[in-house]
Amino acid sequence: MYVIKAVGQQNLGEWQNYVDNHPLASGMHHAGWYQILKHSFGVRLEFLFAQNDKGAIDGVLPMYLSRSLLADCHLTTLDDGLLADNSEAATTLINAAITRRDLLGARYLLIRAGAEHTGEWAPTAIRPIVRRIVHTGVGSPELLSRLSSYVRRDIRRAAKRGYSIRLDDRLHCLDTSFYDEYAAHMRHLGTPVFGRLMMTAIKKYLGPERLRLYLAMRGEEVVGGLLCVMAKSGWLALYGVVRENLLREYVNYLLYWHAITEAADAGVAYFDLGRNTPGGGVHEFKSKWPGEDRESEHYYFARSGAGAPNFGKLYQGRSLKQRIWMKLPLGMTNRLGPVLRRQLPFG
């Protein structure tokens, strides 16, 4: 029998201790995300944990309520979602989340998969997701032997053309030059960017002990980067970007290979390249790295009478609105993006 409790400032340390000692915890389960969302967005925090009869935590569910016009009013977990010791704790947390959905008037609950326990759930809809997992525990020499000759050639090409990768161990560039490159990349995709304040909060509440920021350099100029979040189980590539006009210079290959080998040399079990939609261009790039595609799902639980989620609005590709956004001046999209994303921390 479990008691479900809401997280507050007073028990963030207890939450983090549970995550630090759980073998399946990812970087998205860190307690620091509570502070990041609180100080960067206008969402309502709904971080829940399951407490057993001995007072210990047996499961956590980090969520927020968004009233976004872009994705309807919804209650959603962070990526990797549920983390629990057993199916009873997992199911109790899911049932509590469904109850919170109804009390808060959300149109639907979104559980971003990542848990081992699926339980006897009955979602309204399921969206398939693929994550590319590189098993870095085998070591960098073995990983190199598994690379195709084409990928090895492209890594060498970028290095010969004068590009290099630098570790920003104090995260100085996270909310400056790295954010500038990321914001420009999001404009190119036709997607509003979150505010610079989020990167500042990530730097403050996760910090160098939980983050690795690799910068792609052309001389002393930052032309891209990769932000990784670390956990006991492995590293997650959270945000990655290289200038669009440099992709044919293969800088992205050099960048990702450098981060992957650093994880391998650090003895990390796996490197998670992040989620993507099966069959897309991002999926194609990630599939070039030695590893496996791990299939998971996003589970949608619509409130009674609300109907199924509007997938067309959420995942409509290059719509007319996106094409217009791509043509707006960068300064304008950098001002408007954070306003539009105030209620939508993650897409």
PyMOL commands that set and color helices and strands:
alter all, ss='L'
color gray80, all
select helices_A, chain A and resi 9-20+27-29+32-40+87-104+136-138+140-146+149-160+177-189+196-205+244-249+251-265+281-286+311-314+320-327+330-340
alter helices_A, ss='H'
color red, helices_A
select strands_A, chain A and resi 3-6+44-45+48-51+57-61+63-68+72-77+83-84+108-112+125-134+163-167+211-218+221-230+235-242+271-276+292-302
alter strands_A, ss='S'
color yellow, strands_A
deselect
rebuild
show_as cartoon
